[in-house]
Amino acid sequence: MMIISVVLIGLFLILVDLVPLCKRKDWKTFFVYSFIFAVILLLAVLSDYDIEIPNPTKFTEKIVSFIFGVKSY
């Protein structure tokens, strides 16, 4: 059910936002917006099929502790 709502909202946003960007030939914004929308759609599909999405907290914590030399608990 969530996939249908995300796709419908996405189609509305494409009509409202992406079509004018394409007409203005603002390609940088067009591709960034398209990439973000594709990621959101992918996350919605994965969430709808109960596929666990990894949490980036541990990875970020390891990077920060490596850079600043702080041990995490």
TORSETI-823840 format. One line per field, with one value per atom (N, C-alpha, C): residue number from 1; y, z, x; atom name; residue in three letters; chain. Coordinates in steps of 0.05 Angstrom, whole numbers, always signed. Layout:
nr (NUM,...)
c2 (Y,...)
c3 (Z,...)
c1 (X,...)
atom (CA,...)
rest (ALA,...)
kette (A,...)
//
This chain:
nr (1,1,1,2,2,2,3,3,3,4,4,4,5,5,5,6,6,6,7,7,7,8,8,8,9,9,9,10,10,10,11,11,11,12,12,12,13,13,13,14,14,14,15,15,15,16,16,16,17,17,17,18,18,18,19,19,19,20,20,20,21,21,21,22,22,22,23,23,23,24,24,24,25,25,25,26,26,26,27,27,27,28,28,28,29,29,29,30,30,30,31,31,31,32,32,32,33,33,33,34,34,34,35,35,35,36,36,36,37,37,37,38,38,38,39,39,39,40,40,40,41,41,41,42,42,42,43,43,43,44,44,44,45,45,45,46,46,46,47,47,47,48,48,48,49,49,49,50,50,50,51,51,51,52,52,52,53,53,53,54,54,54,55,55,55,56,56,56,57,57,57,58,58,58,59,59,59,60,60,60,61,61,61,62,62,62,63,63,63,64,64,64,65,65,65,66,66,66,67,67,67,68,68,68,69,69,69,70,70,70,71,71,71,72,72,72,73,73,73)
c2 (-24,+0,+25,+24,+47,+53,+32,+36,+52,+46,+60,+89,+95,+123,+138,+125,+138,+144,+124,+128,+150,+151,+172,+200,+202,+227,+234,+214,+218,+228,+217,+226,+255,+262,+290,+308,+300,+316,+318,+296,+297,+318,+317,+336,+365,+369,+396,+407,+389,+398,+391,+366,+357,+367,+368,+377,+406,+425,+452,+453,+436,+435,+426,+406,+396,+418,+432,+453,+476,+482,+503,+493,+467,+454,+458,+457,+458,+429,+418,+389,+381,+398,+391,+386,+405,+402,+379,+375,+353,+326,+322,+296,+292,+313,+310,+303,+317,+312,+284,+275,+248,+227,+231,+212,+210,+233,+232,+218,+223,+210,+180,+172,+143,+129,+143,+131,+129,+149,+148,+126,+123,+101,+74,+71,+45,+39,+59,+54,+48,+60,+53,+25,+16,-12,-32,-26,-44,-45,-23,-22,-36,-34,-47,-77,-87,-116,-126,-110,-117,-126,-114,-118,-98,-109,-91,-73,-48,-28,-23,-26,-23,+6,+7,+33,+43,+67,+77,+88,+85,+96,+84,+57,+44,+51,+52,+59,+88,+106,+134,+137,+122,+122,+113,+92,+82,+103,+116,+137,+160,+169,+192,+184,+160,+152,+148,+140,+138,+165,+184,+210,+225,+225,+241,+224,+199,+182,+178,+179,+175,+147,+133,+105,+106,+90,+89,+66,+69,+49,+35)
c3 (+0,+0,+0,+15,+16,-11,-26,-53,-71,-70,-86,-79,-53,-45,-52,-49,-56,-86,-102,-131,-139,-128,-135,-127,-103,-94,-112,-119,-137,-164,-175,-201,-200,-178,-175,-173,-158,-155,-182,-197,-223,-241,-241,-258,-249,-223,-213,-213,-207,-204,-228,-236,-256,-284,-292,-319,-323,-305,-309,-309,-292,-293,-320,-331,-358,-379,-378,-397,-395,-370,-366,-372,-376,-381,-358,-334,-309,-302,-316,-315,-288,-276,-250,-229,-226,-207,-215,-240,-250,-241,-245,-238,-208,-193,-164,-153,-162,-154,-162,-186,-195,-178,-171,-155,-127,-115,-88,-89,-110,-112,-116,-132,-136,-109,-93,-67,-49,-49,-32,-41,-67,-78,-71,-73,-66,-36,-19,+10,+16,+2,+6,-2,-24,-34,-14,-5,+14,+40,+49,+74,+71,+48,+44,+43,+34,+33,+58,+79,+105,+103,+85,+83,+101,+119,+139,+125,+130,+119,+140,+133,+153,+164,+189,+203,+201,+191,+186,+212,+235,+259,+267,+267,+275,+256,+230,+211,+216,+220,+225,+251,+272,+297,+295,+279,+275,+260,+241,+226,+244,+260,+278,+299,+311,+331,+319,+294,+281,+276,+267,+260,+286,+306,+330,+352,+349,+368,+394,+392,+415,+414,+437,+437,+443,+429,+433,+453,+467,+487,+479)
c1 (+16,+0,+17,+39,+57,+69,+75,+87,+69,+43,+24,+23,+22,+21,+47,+70,+95,+96,+87,+87,+68,+44,+25,+35,+47,+58,+82,+98,+121,+112,+91,+82,+73,+59,+51,+76,+96,+120,+135,+135,+148,+135,+108,+94,+98,+99,+101,+130,+149,+177,+195,+195,+214,+209,+184,+177,+187,+182,+192,+223,+236,+265,+275,+262,+270,+266,+244,+239,+259,+268,+288,+316,+319,+344,+363,+353,+368,+376,+395,+401,+413,+429,+441,+420,+402,+380,+362,+357,+340,+351,+377,+389,+392,+398,+399,+371,+351,+323,+315,+322,+315,+329,+354,+369,+356,+350,+337,+310,+295,+269,+272,+292,+297,+305,+321,+329,+304,+288,+263,+245,+242,+225,+237,+263,+276,+272,+275,+271,+242,+223,+195,+189,+200,+195,+208,+232,+245,+230,+220,+205,+178,+166,+140,+142,+165,+169,+183,+184,+196,+225,+240,+269,+282,+299,+312,+333,+330,+348,+370,+396,+417,+418,+424,+426,+455,+459,+486,+500,+487,+498,+524,+527,+551,+574,+569,+590,+600,+581,+588,+603,+595,+608,+637,+642,+669,+687,+675,+691,+698,+679,+684,+704,+702,+721,+749,+751,+777,+789,+773,+784,+792,+775,+781,+794,+798,+812,+796,+770,+752,+742,+743,+733,+703,+688,+659,+653,+631,+623,+599)
atom (N,CA,C,N,CA,C,N,CA,C,N,CA,C,N,CA,C,N,CA,C,N,CA,C,N,CA,C,N,CA,C,N,CA,C,N,CA,C,N,CA,C,N,CA,C,N,CA,C,N,CA,C,N,CA,C,N,CA,C,N,CA,C,N,CA,C,N,CA,C,N,CA,C,N,CA,C,N,CA,C,N,CA,C,N,CA,C,N,CA,C,N,CA,C,N,CA,C,N,CA,C,N,CA,C,N,CA,C,N,CA,C,N,CA,C,N,CA,C,N,CA,C,N,CA,C,N,CA,C,N,CA,C,N,CA,C,N,CA,C,N,CA,C,N,CA,C,N,CA,C,N,CA,C,N,CA,C,N,CA,C,N,CA,C,N,CA,C,N,CA,C,N,CA,C,N,CA,C,N,CA,C,N,CA,C,N,CA,C,N,CA,C,N,CA,C,N,CA,C,N,CA,C,N,CA,C,N,CA,C,N,CA,C,N,CA,C,N,CA,C,N,CA,C,N,CA,C,N,CA,C,N,CA,C,N,CA,C,N,CA,C,N,CA,C,N,CA,C,N,CA,C,N,CA,C)
rest (MET,MET,MET,MET,MET,MET,ILE,ILE,ILE,ILE,ILE,ILE,SER,SER,SER,VAL,VAL,VAL,VAL,VAL,VAL,LEU,LEU,LEU,ILE,ILE,ILE,GLY,GLY,GLY,LEU,LEU,LEU,PHE,PHE,PHE,LEU,LEU,LEU,ILE,ILE,ILE,LEU,LEU,LEU,VAL,VAL,VAL,ASP,ASP,ASP,LEU,LEU,LEU,VAL,VAL,VAL,PRO,PRO,PRO,LEU,LEU,LEU,CYS,CYS,CYS,LYS,LYS,LYS,ARG,ARG,ARG,LYS,LYS,LYS,ASP,ASP,ASP,TRP,TRP,TRP,LYS,LYS,LYS,THR,THR,THR,PHE,PHE,PHE,PHE,PHE,PHE,VAL,VAL,VAL,TYR,TYR,TYR,SER,SER,SER,PHE,PHE,PHE,ILE,ILE,ILE,PHE,PHE,PHE,ALA,ALA,ALA,VAL,VAL,VAL,ILE,ILE,ILE,LEU,LEU,LEU,LEU,LEU,LEU,LEU,LEU,LEU,ALA,ALA,ALA,VAL,VAL,VAL,LEU,LEU,LEU,SER,SER,SER,ASP,ASP,ASP,TYR,TYR,TYR,ASP,ASP,ASP,ILE,ILE,ILE,GLU,GLU,GLU,ILE,ILE,ILE,PRO,PRO,PRO,ASN,ASN,ASN,PRO,PRO,PRO,THR,THR,THR,LYS,LYS,LYS,PHE,PHE,PHE,THR,THR,THR,GLU,GLU,GLU,LYS,LYS,LYS,ILE,ILE,ILE,VAL,VAL,VAL,SER,SER,SER,PHE,PHE,PHE,ILE,ILE,ILE,PHE,PHE,PHE,GLY,GLY,GLY,VAL,VAL,VAL,LYS,LYS,LYS,SER,SER,SER,TYR,TYR,TYR)
kette (A,A,A,A,A,A,A,A,A,A,A,A,A,A,A,A,A,A,A,A,A,A,A,A,A,A,A,A,A,A,A,A,A,A,A,A,A,A,A,A,A,A,A,A,A,A,A,A,A,A,A,A,A,A,A,A,A,A,A,A,A,A,A,A,A,A,A,A,A,A,A,A,A,A,A,A,A,A,A,A,A,A,A,A,A,A,A,A,A,A,A,A,A,A,A,A,A,A,A,A,A,A,A,A,A,A,A,A,A,A,A,A,A,A,A,A,A,A,A,A,A,A,A,A,A,A,A,A,A,A,A,A,A,A,A,A,A,A,A,A,A,A,A,A,A,A,A,A,A,A,A,A,A,A,A,A,A,A,A,A,A,A,A,A,A,A,A,A,A,A,A,A,A,A,A,A,A,A,A,A,A,A,A,A,A,A,A,A,A,A,A,A,A,A,A,A,A,A,A,A,A,A,A,A,A,A,A,A,A,A,A,A,A,A,A,A,A,A,A)
//
